[in-house]
Amino acid sequence: MIPAGLRQMKSRQNVLTSALTGLAPAVWGSTYLVTTELLPPDRPLLATTMRALPGGLILLALGRKLPVGIWWWRALVLGVLNIGAFNFLLFVAAYRLPGGIAAMIMSAQPMFVVILAALFLGERIRAIHALACAMGTGGVVLLVFRGTASLDTIGVLAAVGGALCMASGITLTKRWGRPEGVGLLTFTGWQLTAGGLVLLPFWLSLEDLPDGLTGSNVIGFAYLITLGAVLSYIVWFRGIERLPAVAVSFLALGSPVVATLLGYLFKDETLSALQIVGIVVIFLAVVLGQPRPPKPKSEETRSAPPRTTVSHLPDQPALEQERSG
């Protein structure tokens, strides 16, 4: 039985870890505002590549350690899934699917993690996780959907692919962990560099270089590199190490919430009653998806009297009768 004090301490640690890990999707939710207001227009691949590659190279220079053996291809796979392919597919989906459809499809990501975690991590599929998945998707629908919208096949496939990339990245990061002797900063640097190198040829082939950079552009890129990549991914991968994969996946639902709130605060966008309901539903889904402390044993079990050993000696009257005979 786990002592009550230790159980409460573990519960507090989980809450703090979940709150800290949730800051990463919150920062990612600000990326749209930073990109549209501070960066060169109509260059999403430039923003995505510059967000990943410089930060990864900085962390590599600080860590001064490259992957060894099997970790060369593992770092490449994780970098592609968590950063490179995920961001590229998200960019394709956002451009081809109007009305928040991309965010709605991406909200299925926790459901994919629930399935993958059961297959590869041995995490049990719980009814509360199924309920949280439904609530998360429903909350995102209330938050971002705007009437009817035509569906583009390539956009839908890109959105589904992005959700699968993120789900697979979370699951494999949890399964493989970190190699012994490699710090979290170096581990993050491997993935950012791999993801940025994958994005680099797409950026150079599909977009033109900007004519010049303004002061606002420099501030925007500095924000994306530091907060939007280096610090946020360090926090994210730390959370994957310490929390169940399913719990981490639900935290990603915070991105559309932050994006919507920032649009309301800084871009004069509306915030309807249905959107507020959606935010509340998403918050409840995230809470339901977090780990629960183990249930204490019942008071009856703890207060049960100790078992006594039954004596097999004959009773006193029988002894007296035997002696008198």
Phi, psi and chi 1 to 4 in degrees:
 res  aa     phi    psi   chi1   chi2   chi3   chi4
   1 MET       -  134.5 -177.3  179.2   65.7      -
   2 ILE   -79.6  127.9  -59.0  176.2      -      -
   3 PRO   -58.1  147.9  -21.4   31.5      -      -
   4 ALA   -60.2  -41.4      -      -      -      -
   5 GLY   -62.9  -43.1      -      -      -      -
   6 LEU   -65.7  -38.4 -177.3   59.9      -      -
   7 ARG   -64.0  -42.1 -172.9  170.9   57.1 -111.4
   8 GLN   -66.8  -38.7  -68.1  175.2   -3.2      -
   9 MET   -63.4  -43.7 -178.0 -177.0  -61.4      -
  10 LYS   -62.6  -39.0 -179.2   65.3  174.7  177.1
  11 SER   -63.7  -43.6  178.3      -      -      -
  12 ARG   -64.4  -40.1  -74.4 -164.6  -64.3  -91.7
  13 GLN   -62.1  -41.0  -71.5  175.9  -12.2      -
  14 ASN   -63.5  -41.4  -75.6  -21.3      -      -
  15 VAL   -63.1  -46.2  170.3      -      -      -
  16 LEU   -64.9  -40.3  -68.5  174.8      -      -
  17 THR   -65.2  -41.9  -58.8      -      -      -
  18 SER   -62.6  -42.9  -64.1      -      -      -
  19 ALA   -64.2  -42.9      -      -      -      -
  20 LEU   -66.5  -44.0 -179.3   61.0      -      -
  21 THR   -63.8  -35.0  -53.1      -      -      -
  22 GLY   -65.5  -15.9      -      -      -      -
  23 LEU   -66.2  -29.9  -67.5  176.9      -      -
  24 ALA   -63.6  -53.7      -      -      -      -
  25 PRO   -60.9  -30.7  -22.8   33.7      -      -
  26 ALA   -63.2  -43.2      -      -      -      -
  27 VAL   -64.6  -41.4  170.6      -      -      -
  28 TRP   -63.3  -30.8  -60.8  -23.4      -      -
  29 GLY   -65.7  -22.2      -      -      -      -
  30 SER   -83.6   -8.5   68.6      -      -      -
  31 THR   -60.7  -38.7  -59.4      -      -      -
  32 TYR   -61.9  -45.2  174.7   75.3      -      -
  33 LEU   -63.2  -45.2  179.3   66.8      -      -
  34 VAL   -63.3  -42.2  172.4      -      -      -
  35 THR   -64.1  -44.6  -58.8      -      -      -
  36 THR   -76.3  -28.9   55.2      -      -      -
  37 GLU   -98.1  -27.1  -62.0  -60.8  -45.4      -
  38 LEU  -118.9  -20.4  -61.9  177.8      -      -
  39 LEU  -100.1  163.3  -61.5 -173.5      -      -
  40 PRO   -55.4  137.9  -25.5   34.1      -      -
  41 PRO   -71.0  152.7   25.7  -33.0      -      -
  42 ASP    58.3   35.0  -57.8  -37.1      -      -
  43 ARG  -135.2   64.6  -72.8  178.0  173.3   85.1
  44 PRO   -66.4  -34.2   22.5  -32.7      -      -
  45 LEU   -69.7  -33.5  -77.5  176.0      -      -
  46 LEU   -60.9  -46.6  167.2   63.4      -      -
  47 ALA   -62.3  -42.5      -      -      -      -
  48 THR   -68.4  -42.0  -56.4      -      -      -
  49 THR   -67.8  -44.0  -54.4      -      -      -
  50 MET   -68.7  -24.7  -70.6  -61.8  -64.8      -
  51 ARG   -69.4  -36.2  173.3 -173.0  174.5 -170.0
  52 ALA   -95.2  -51.0      -      -      -      -
  53 LEU   -67.2  -49.9 -170.9   54.9      -      -
  54 PRO   -60.8  -42.8  -22.5   34.2      -      -
  55 GLY   -62.2  -39.9      -      -      -      -
  56 GLY   -63.5  -42.0      -      -      -      -
  57 LEU   -67.2  -35.2  -66.3  175.0      -      -
  58 ILE   -63.5  -44.8  -69.4  171.6      -      -
  59 LEU   -66.6  -36.1  -69.3  179.4      -      -
  60 LEU   -63.8  -40.5  -77.9 -176.6      -      -
  61 ALA   -66.0  -36.3      -      -      -      -
  62 LEU   -72.1  -41.1  -68.1  175.1      -      -
  63 GLY   -78.1  -31.4      -      -      -      -
  64 ARG    54.0   39.9  -62.5 -176.7  178.8 -178.2
  65 LYS  -144.5  127.9  179.9  174.9  -74.2 -170.7
  66 LEU  -100.8  161.4  -66.9  174.9      -      -
  67 PRO   -61.0  154.8  -21.2   31.9      -      -
  68 VAL  -128.0  134.9  176.5      -      -      -
  69 GLY    63.0 -127.1      -      -      -      -
  70 ILE   -62.3  -20.4 -165.6  174.4      -      -
  71 TRP   -75.9  -10.0  -85.5  100.1      -      -
  72 TRP   -63.3  -51.3  -83.9  105.7      -      -
  73 TRP   -78.9  -29.0   71.0  -95.4      -      -
  74 ARG   -65.2  -43.8  -77.5 -172.4  174.9 -178.5
  75 ALA   -62.1  -37.8      -      -      -      -
  76 LEU   -65.8  -45.6  176.3   61.2      -      -
  77 VAL   -62.0  -45.9  169.5      -      -      -
  78 LEU   -65.8  -40.2  -67.0  177.7      -      -
  79 GLY   -63.8  -39.2      -      -      -      -
  80 VAL   -67.4  -46.4  169.1      -      -      -
  81 LEU   -70.1  -48.3  -69.2  174.6      -      -
  82 ASN   -75.7  -27.9  -75.3  -40.4      -      -
  83 ILE  -130.0  -61.7  -62.3  163.0      -      -
  84 GLY   -63.8  -66.8      -      -      -      -
  85 ALA   -64.3  -39.4      -      -      -      -
  86 PHE   -58.7  -49.6  168.1   71.0      -      -
  87 ASN   -68.7  -36.6  -77.7  -76.2      -      -
  88 PHE   -65.7  -45.7  178.0   74.3      -      -
  89 LEU   -66.3  -35.8  -68.0  171.0      -      -
  90 LEU   -63.3  -39.3 -172.7   62.8      -      -
  91 PHE   -63.4  -44.3  146.6   69.5      -      -
  92 VAL   -62.9  -45.0  173.0      -      -      -
  93 ALA   -64.5  -42.2      -      -      -      -
  94 ALA   -64.7  -32.4      -      -      -      -
  95 TYR   -81.7  -23.1  -94.2   70.7      -      -
  96 ARG  -106.4  -10.2  -59.7 -174.6   71.9  101.4
  97 LEU  -120.7  114.4  -65.2  175.6      -      -
  98 PRO   -84.2  171.2   31.1  -33.5      -      -
  99 GLY    66.5   28.2      -      -      -      -
 100 GLY    74.7   11.8      -      -      -      -
 101 ILE   -61.8  -37.9  -60.3  -65.7      -      -
 102 ALA   -60.2  -44.2      -      -      -      -
 103 ALA   -64.6  -36.1      -      -      -      -
 104 MET   -64.7  -43.8  -69.9  166.5   51.0      -
 105 ILE   -68.5  -39.8  -62.9  174.7      -      -
 106 MET   -64.2  -24.0  -71.4  -67.8  -63.9      -
 107 SER   -68.8   -8.9   67.9      -      -      -
 108 ALA   -77.3   -4.6      -      -      -      -
 109 GLN   -55.7  -42.9  175.1  -97.4  135.1      -
 110 PRO   -59.6  -34.3  -25.8   35.2      -      -
 111 MET   -63.5  -40.6  179.1 -175.4   67.2      -
 112 PHE   -63.5  -40.0  -65.2  147.8      -      -
 113 VAL   -66.2  -39.7  174.3      -      -      -
 114 VAL   -56.0  -44.2  167.8      -      -      -
 115 ILE   -70.3  -47.4  -63.4  172.1      -      -
 116 LEU   -65.5  -37.9  -68.6  174.5      -      -
 117 ALA   -65.9  -34.7      -      -      -      -
 118 ALA   -68.2  -36.8      -      -      -      -
 119 LEU   -77.2  -39.8  -67.3  174.7      -      -
 120 PHE  -113.2  -17.2  -62.1  104.9      -      -
 121 LEU  -115.7   -8.0  -57.7  177.3      -      -
 122 GLY    75.1   15.0      -      -      -      -
 123 GLU   -78.4  133.3  -65.1 -173.6   13.6      -
 124 ARG   -74.9  138.9 -155.9  154.0   52.2   95.9
 125 ILE   -78.1  119.3  -62.2  178.9      -      -
 126 ARG  -109.8  152.0  -57.7  176.1 -176.1  -88.0
 127 ALA   -61.1  -35.0      -      -      -      -
 128 ILE   -66.9  -29.3 -164.6  169.6      -      -
 129 HIS   -71.2  -39.6  -70.1  155.7      -      -
 130 ALA   -61.8  -42.3      -      -      -      -
 131 LEU   -63.3  -43.2  174.2   61.9      -      -
 132 ALA   -64.6  -37.3      -      -      -      -
 133 CYS   -60.7  -46.9  -72.5      -      -      -
 134 ALA   -63.1  -42.0      -      -      -      -
 135 MET   -66.7  -40.2  -68.9  176.5   61.6      -
 136 GLY   -62.0  -47.5      -      -      -      -
 137 THR   -63.5  -43.5  -59.2      -      -      -
 138 GLY   -62.3  -39.7      -      -      -      -
 139 GLY   -64.5  -40.8      -      -      -      -
 140 VAL   -66.0  -37.7  173.0      -      -      -
 141 VAL   -59.4  -46.9  170.3      -      -      -
 142 LEU   -63.4  -31.8  -67.4  174.2      -      -
 143 LEU   -77.3  -40.9 -176.0   65.7      -      -
 144 VAL  -117.3  -17.6  -57.7      -      -      -
 145 PHE   -75.2  137.3 -173.8   60.2      -      -
 146 ARG  -129.5   83.9  -60.1  -69.6  179.4  -88.7
 147 GLY    68.2 -158.3      -      -      -      -
 148 THR   -81.2  152.2   58.9      -      -      -
 149 ALA  -152.6  141.2      -      -      -      -
 150 SER   -76.2  144.4   57.7      -      -      -
 151 LEU   -99.8  131.4  -63.6 -179.5      -      -
 152 ASP  -100.4  128.4  176.1   82.0      -      -
 153 THR   -60.0  -46.4  -58.3      -      -      -
 154 ILE   -63.9  -40.7  -65.0  177.9      -      -
 155 GLY   -63.5  -42.4      -      -      -      -
 156 VAL   -64.1  -45.1  170.1      -      -      -
 157 LEU   -63.0  -38.0  -68.6  175.6      -      -
 158 ALA   -65.1  -41.5      -      -      -      -
 159 ALA   -65.5  -44.3      -      -      -      -
 160 VAL   -62.9  -42.4  173.3      -      -      -
 161 GLY   -62.4  -39.4      -      -      -      -
 162 GLY   -63.0  -43.1      -      -      -      -
 163 ALA   -62.9  -41.2      -      -      -      -
 164 LEU   -67.0  -37.3  -76.4  171.1      -      -
 165 CYS   -62.0  -47.5  -80.9      -      -      -
 166 MET   -64.0  -43.6 -172.2  174.4 -165.8      -
 167 ALA   -63.1  -43.7      -      -      -      -
 168 SER   -66.2  -38.6  -58.4      -      -      -
 169 GLY   -62.4  -44.1      -      -      -      -
 170 ILE   -61.9  -45.8  -68.8  173.4      -      -
 171 THR   -65.3  -45.6  -55.4      -      -      -
 172 LEU   -71.5  -34.9  -71.2  178.6      -      -
 173 THR   -62.1  -39.3  -57.7      -      -      -
 174 LYS   -69.2  -41.5 -176.2   70.4  176.1 -179.8
 175 ARG   -69.5  -44.2 -179.8  179.1  175.3   86.6
 176 TRP   -83.6  -28.3  -70.5  -20.0      -      -
 177 GLY    65.8 -152.3      -      -      -      -
 178 ARG  -115.6  144.1  -95.0 -171.1  -66.8  139.6
 179 PRO   -65.7  149.6   21.7  -31.9      -      -
 180 GLU   -61.8  133.5 -174.1  177.0   -5.2      -
 181 GLY    86.6    1.5      -      -      -      -
 182 VAL  -106.0  124.2  174.4      -      -      -
 183 GLY   -76.0  167.3      -      -      -      -
 184 LEU   -66.0  -36.3 -170.7   57.3      -      -
 185 LEU   -64.4  -45.2  -89.4   65.6      -      -
 186 THR   -64.4  -42.9  -59.4      -      -      -
 187 PHE   -59.6  -42.5 -175.7   64.7      -      -
 188 THR   -66.1  -39.9  -55.4      -      -      -
 189 GLY   -61.5  -40.3      -      -      -      -
 190 TRP   -55.0  -48.1  -68.5   -6.7      -      -
 191 GLN   -71.7  -41.7  -64.3 -168.1   51.0      -
 192 LEU   -62.6  -41.2  -74.3  172.5      -      -
 193 THR   -66.0  -45.1  -57.6      -      -      -
 194 ALA   -61.8  -45.7      -      -      -      -
 195 GLY   -63.5  -41.0      -      -      -      -
 196 GLY   -66.1  -38.9      -      -      -      -
 197 LEU   -66.9  -32.9  -70.5  175.0      -      -
 198 VAL   -67.5  -38.0  168.6      -      -      -
 199 LEU   -75.8  -26.7  -71.3  166.4      -      -
 200 LEU   -54.9  -50.0 -175.2   61.6      -      -
 201 PRO   -64.9  -33.2   20.0  -31.5      -      -
 202 PHE   -65.1  -41.8  -69.6   96.8      -      -
 203 TRP   -63.6  -48.6  164.4   45.9      -      -
 204 LEU   -65.7  -29.1  -65.3  176.8      -      -
 205 SER   -91.1  -23.9   60.6      -      -      -
 206 LEU  -107.5  -15.6  -63.3  176.9      -      -
 207 GLU  -131.6  152.0  -68.0 -179.9   -1.6      -
 208 ASP   -87.3  154.8  -62.4  -32.8      -      -
 209 LEU   -71.8  143.4  -66.5  172.9      -      -
 210 PRO   -67.2  151.5   23.3  -32.3      -      -
 211 ASP   -66.1  -31.6  -63.7  -30.1      -      -
 212 GLY  -170.7  172.7      -      -      -      -
 213 LEU  -117.9  132.9  -64.7  177.9      -      -
 214 THR   -91.7  173.8   65.5      -      -      -
 215 GLY   -61.5  -38.4      -      -      -      -
 216 SER   -64.0  -38.2  -63.2      -      -      -
 217 ASN   -61.6  -43.0  -63.6  155.5      -      -
 218 VAL   -63.1  -43.2  173.5      -      -      -
 219 ILE   -62.7  -42.7  -66.5  173.7      -      -
 220 GLY   -63.0  -45.1      -      -      -      -
 221 PHE   -65.9  -38.7  -78.3  123.9      -      -
 222 ALA   -62.3  -38.8      -      -      -      -
 223 TYR   -64.4  -46.3  177.2   87.3      -      -
 224 LEU   -63.9  -39.6  -72.1 -175.9      -      -
 225 ILE   -70.8  -45.0  -66.8  170.3      -      -
 226 THR   -80.3  -67.5   54.8      -      -      -
 227 LEU   -76.2  -44.0  -73.4  177.1      -      -
 228 GLY   -72.4  -15.8      -      -      -      -
 229 ALA  -130.0  -68.7      -      -      -      -
 230 VAL   -59.6  -61.2  172.7      -      -      -
 231 LEU   -67.9  -41.8  -65.3  178.1      -      -
 232 SER   -67.3  -39.7   59.3      -      -      -
 233 TYR   -73.8  -31.3  -86.4  108.3      -      -
 234 ILE   -60.9  -46.6  -71.7  173.3      -      -
 235 VAL   -63.8  -39.9  168.0      -      -      -
 236 TRP   -63.9  -49.0 -176.6 -112.4      -      -
 237 PHE   -69.0  -31.6  -66.5  138.8      -      -
 238 ARG   -62.4  -41.9  175.1 -175.5  178.8  -86.2
 239 GLY   -64.8  -38.8      -      -      -      -
 240 ILE   -62.5  -36.7  -66.6  176.1      -      -
 241 GLU   -65.2  -36.3  -72.7 -176.7   -6.7      -
 242 ARG  -101.9  -16.4  -57.9 -170.5  178.5 -160.9
 243 LEU  -116.2  158.8  -65.4  169.9      -      -
 244 PRO   -60.5  148.1  -21.6   32.3      -      -
 245 ALA   -58.4  -39.0      -      -      -      -
 246 VAL   -62.9  -41.6  172.7      -      -      -
 247 ALA   -61.8  -41.7      -      -      -      -
 248 VAL   -63.6  -40.0  176.0      -      -      -
 249 SER   -61.4  -35.9   70.2      -      -      -
 250 PHE   -70.3  -28.7  -78.5  104.6      -      -
 251 LEU   -63.1  -27.1  -65.7  172.3      -      -
 252 ALA   -64.1  -17.8      -      -      -      -
 253 LEU   -67.1  -10.1  -65.0  174.7      -      -
 254 GLY   -71.9  -19.6      -      -      -      -
 255 SER   -60.9  -52.7  -73.1      -      -      -
 256 PRO   -64.9  -27.7   20.1  -31.6      -      -
 257 VAL   -65.1  -49.4  173.4      -      -      -
 258 VAL   -64.1  -41.0  171.7      -      -      -
 259 ALA   -60.0  -41.4      -      -      -      -
 260 THR   -67.3  -44.8  -60.3      -      -      -
 261 LEU   -64.7  -40.0  -67.2  176.2      -      -
 262 LEU   -67.4  -36.3  -69.5  178.4      -      -
 263 GLY   -63.1  -37.7      -      -      -      -
 264 TYR   -68.6  -39.9  171.7   74.4      -      -
 265 LEU   -77.8  -36.6  -67.3  173.4      -      -
 266 PHE  -115.9  -12.6  -63.9  102.7      -      -
 267 LYS  -123.7   14.6  -60.4 -170.6   71.0  175.3
 268 ASP    57.2   31.0  -63.6  -35.1      -      -
 269 GLU   -81.3  154.1  -63.1  177.9   -2.6      -
 270 THR   -80.4  157.0   59.9      -      -      -
 271 LEU  -134.8  101.5 -173.0   64.8      -      -
 272 SER   -83.5  170.5   66.1      -      -      -
 273 ALA   -63.2  -37.8      -      -      -      -
 274 LEU   -64.3  -36.7  -80.6  179.2      -      -
 275 GLN   -66.3  -38.8  -72.9  178.5  -62.1      -
 276 ILE   -63.9  -41.3  -65.2  174.5      -      -
 277 VAL   -60.5  -42.5  171.9      -      -      -
 278 GLY   -59.8  -41.1      -      -      -      -
 279 ILE   -62.3  -43.1  -68.3  173.4      -      -
 280 VAL   -63.7  -43.1  173.2      -      -      -
 281 VAL   -64.3  -41.0  172.4      -      -      -
 282 ILE   -62.7  -43.3  -69.6  172.2      -      -
 283 PHE   -60.1  -43.4  175.9   78.2      -      -
 284 LEU   -64.5  -38.5  -66.9  175.8      -      -
 285 ALA   -62.6  -42.3      -      -      -      -
 286 VAL   -62.6  -42.9  171.7      -      -      -
 287 VAL   -63.5  -43.3  171.1      -      -      -
 288 LEU   -63.9  -29.0  -71.3  176.8      -      -
 289 GLY   -80.7   -7.2      -      -      -      -
 290 GLN   -82.9  156.1  -60.8  -48.3  -62.5      -
 291 PRO   -66.2  145.9   22.8  -32.8      -      -
 292 ARG  -104.2  143.7  -64.9  -70.6 -177.5  -86.3
 293 PRO   -67.1  150.3   24.7  -33.0      -      -
 294 PRO   -61.3  141.1   20.6  -31.4      -      -
 295 LYS   -71.3  134.8  -66.7 -177.8  178.9 -180.0
 296 PRO   -71.6  154.3   26.6  -33.4      -      -
 297 LYS   -68.3  156.0  -67.7 -174.1  177.6 -179.5
 298 SER   -65.1  155.1   64.5      -      -      -
 299 GLU   -60.5  -32.3  -67.1  -65.7  -30.4      -
 300 GLU   -64.2  -39.9  -65.0 -180.0    0.4      -
 301 THR   -67.1  -41.2  -56.9      -      -      -
 302 ARG   -70.0  -31.4  -69.5 -159.6  -63.1  -92.7
 303 SER   -97.6    7.5   59.5      -      -      -
 304 ALA   -63.8  137.3      -      -      -      -
 305 PRO   -66.7  151.9   24.6  -33.0      -      -
 306 PRO   -67.8  150.7   24.1  -33.6      -      -
 307 ARG   -69.3  139.9  -65.0  179.6   60.5 -175.1
 308 THR  -109.2  150.9   58.1      -      -      -
 309 THR   -89.9  125.8  -57.1      -      -      -
 310 VAL   -80.8  127.3  179.0      -      -      -
 311 SER   -80.0  140.6  174.5      -      -      -
 312 HIS  -103.7   13.3  -64.0  -74.2      -      -
 313 LEU   -72.7  148.3  -63.9  174.7      -      -
 314 PRO   -67.1  153.3   22.8  -32.5      -      -
 315 ASP   -73.4  166.0   56.6    5.5      -      -
 316 GLN   -63.5  -45.9 -169.5   66.7   22.2      -
 317 PRO   -57.4  -37.9  -24.9   34.4      -      -
 318 ALA   -64.8  -37.4      -      -      -      -
 319 LEU   -65.3  -44.4  -73.3  172.8      -      -
 320 GLU   -62.1  -41.4  -67.0  176.7   -3.9      -
 321 GLN   -63.8  -37.9 -176.5  177.1    1.8      -
 322 GLU   -67.1  -37.8 -176.6  178.2  -12.5      -
 323 ARG   -69.2  -39.8  -71.1  172.0 -177.9  169.2
 324 SER   -69.8  -25.4   61.7      -      -      -
 325 GLY   -74.7      -      -      -      -      -
